[in-house]
Amino acid sequence: MEDFVLSHSDPTTGLPVGPRVSRDVADYTAEDMLAAVLASVEDDKAEEVVQIDLRGRSDVADYMVICSGRSSRQVAAISEKLADRIKEQFHLTAKMEGKETGDWVLIDTGDVIVHVFRPEVREFYQLEKMWLPGSAHRGA
């Protein structure tokens, strides 16, 4: 399988590199953002949704959400709608990478890193196996 590498993420960890999304701490919590992310991907029929608690394991984000879309078009749509909902609900512009190809899209909301994959790309990278140890919860 061809390697799908996002230019602003570490291909070994799936975590973004470079400038972070900043926010006013008093506006919302990481749990608020996680709930919004999970609701959004569920509304858009994402499959095999996994949430991983990164607190104490990474300084990059508090949570990671990994999910799949059945096609490149669905992956792009899930990602676009998530970014729109985050902007509307939290007045925050999430950083997004990979939407053009629709194979693997990374959305960085600051507190929650979201990976939306086509199933075969997700299987190739297996990010869950790297981050899972006892901290992942399938479903919302």
C-alpha positions as CSV (number, residue, x, y, z in Angstrom):
1,M,0.0,0.0,0.0
2,E,1.2,3.5,-0.8
3,D,2.3,5.5,2.2
4,F,-0.1,8.3,3.0
5,V,1.9,10.9,4.9
6,L,0.4,14.1,6.2
7,S,3.0,16.9,6.0
8,H,2.1,18.4,9.4
9,S,1.9,15.2,11.4
10,D,4.3,12.6,12.8
11,P,3.7,9.5,10.7
12,T,4.8,7.3,13.6
13,T,2.4,8.7,16.2
14,G,-0.3,10.3,14.2
15,L,0.1,13.5,16.3
16,P,0.3,16.9,14.7
17,V,3.6,18.8,14.7
18,G,4.0,22.6,14.4
19,P,2.0,25.5,15.8
20,R,-0.9,24.4,18.0
21,V,-4.5,25.6,18.0
22,S,-4.9,28.1,20.9
23,R,-8.0,29.0,22.8
24,D,-9.3,30.9,25.8
25,V,-9.2,28.4,28.6
26,A,-12.4,29.6,30.2
27,D,-14.6,29.0,27.1
28,Y,-15.0,25.2,27.3
29,T,-13.3,22.0,28.5
30,A,-11.5,19.2,26.7
31,E,-14.5,17.1,27.6
32,D,-16.9,19.6,25.9
33,M,-14.8,19.4,22.8
34,L,-14.7,15.6,22.9
35,A,-18.5,15.4,23.3
36,A,-18.9,17.7,20.3
37,V,-16.5,15.7,18.2
38,L,-18.2,12.4,19.0
39,A,-21.6,13.8,18.3
40,S,-20.5,15.2,15.0
41,V,-18.8,12.0,13.7
42,E,-21.8,9.9,14.9
43,D,-24.3,12.3,13.1
44,D,-22.3,11.8,9.9
45,K,-22.3,8.0,10.2
46,A,-18.6,7.5,10.8
47,E,-17.8,3.9,11.5
48,E,-15.7,2.2,14.2
49,V,-15.3,5.3,16.3
50,V,-12.6,5.0,19.0
51,Q,-11.8,7.6,21.6
52,I,-8.4,7.5,23.4
53,D,-7.5,9.3,26.5
54,L,-4.1,10.9,26.0
55,R,-4.0,12.8,29.4
56,G,-0.7,12.0,31.0
57,R,0.6,10.3,27.8
58,S,0.9,13.3,25.5
59,D,1.3,17.1,25.8
60,V,-0.2,17.5,22.3
61,A,-3.9,16.9,23.2
62,D,-6.1,15.4,25.9
63,Y,-8.0,13.0,23.6
64,M,-7.7,11.3,20.2
65,V,-10.7,10.2,18.2
66,I,-10.2,7.7,15.3
67,C,-13.0,6.8,12.9
68,S,-13.6,5.6,9.4
69,G,-15.7,6.7,6.4
70,R,-16.7,4.2,3.7
71,S,-15.2,6.3,0.9
72,S,-13.0,9.3,0.2
73,R,-16.0,11.4,-0.3
74,Q,-17.5,10.4,3.1
75,V,-14.1,10.9,4.8
76,A,-13.9,14.5,3.4
77,A,-17.6,15.2,4.3
78,I,-17.2,13.9,7.9
79,S,-14.1,16.1,8.3
80,E,-15.6,19.3,6.7
81,K,-18.8,19.1,8.8
82,L,-16.8,18.5,12.0
83,A,-14.7,21.6,11.3
84,D,-17.8,23.6,10.5
85,R,-19.5,22.5,13.7
86,I,-16.4,23.2,15.8
87,K,-16.3,26.7,14.4
88,E,-20.0,27.3,15.0
89,Q,-20.1,25.8,18.5
90,F,-16.7,27.0,19.9
91,H,-15.8,29.9,17.6
92,L,-12.6,28.0,16.8
93,T,-11.0,27.3,13.5
94,A,-9.6,23.7,13.7
95,K,-6.6,22.9,11.7
96,M,-7.2,20.3,9.0
97,E,-4.9,18.3,6.7
98,G,-5.5,15.6,4.1
99,K,-9.0,16.6,3.0
100,E,-7.9,16.9,-0.6
101,T,-7.2,13.2,-1.0
102,G,-9.8,11.9,1.4
103,D,-7.7,8.9,2.5
104,W,-6.7,10.2,5.9
105,V,-7.8,13.5,7.4
106,L,-6.3,14.9,10.6
107,I,-8.4,17.6,12.4
108,D,-6.6,19.4,15.3
109,T,-9.1,21.1,17.6
110,G,-6.4,21.8,20.3
111,D,-7.8,19.5,22.9
112,V,-8.9,16.6,20.7
113,I,-7.0,15.2,17.7
114,V,-9.3,13.6,15.2
115,H,-8.2,11.1,12.5
116,V,-10.8,10.2,9.8
117,F,-9.6,7.3,7.6
118,R,-10.7,5.2,4.7
119,P,-10.8,1.7,6.2
120,E,-7.8,0.3,4.3
121,V,-5.6,3.3,5.2
122,R,-6.7,3.0,8.9
123,E,-5.7,-0.7,8.8
124,F,-2.4,0.1,7.3
125,Y,-1.4,2.7,10.0
126,Q,-3.1,1.0,13.0
127,L,-2.9,4.1,15.2
128,E,-5.2,2.5,17.8
129,K,-2.6,-0.3,18.5
130,M,0.0,2.4,19.3
131,W,-2.2,4.4,21.7
132,L,-4.7,1.8,22.9
133,P,-3.3,0.2,26.1
134,G,-6.4,0.2,28.3
135,S,-7.5,3.7,27.4
136,A,-9.7,3.4,24.3
137,H,-13.4,3.2,24.3
138,R,-15.3,2.1,21.1
139,G,-18.3,4.2,20.3
140,A,-19.6,7.4,21.7
